[in-house]
Amino acid sequence: MRACRAYRISHSHFLGGPKRWTAEDRDKAIWWEIRQGETCGNCGTRPAEWDPEQGGDRVAYIAKLTTCRGCQQIEARRAAIPEDHNARGQHIILVRPTPEPDEEVTADGPA
């Protein structure tokens, strides 16, 4: 449904059907919007998933620590900026390294 919303097309058209909205397509779109509204923007879960009275489980999920190498690189670069540096309007972005001729690039950067 996320792709349907992004392309502003019906679910049945997304699946290869004609360019029209059926009653079922409208029901799916409305239900998807309701579900999105119930979903926590921070953790991505819904209260019903945690509520046994609504078919959920008090231990529906466990918190797992994950690491994003891209975020690590951004945070390391941010930490290297001096405190007195005026960084207004500046953003740290990730770019692919451009190796020098005859230089090998590894997962940790240029060798």
ABEGO torsion letter per residue (X at the ends): XAAAAAAGBBAAAAAGBBBBBBAAAAAAAAAAAAAAAABBAAAGBBAAAABAAAGBBABABBBBBBBBAAAAAAAAAAAABBAABBABGBBBBBBBBBBBBGBBBBAAEBX
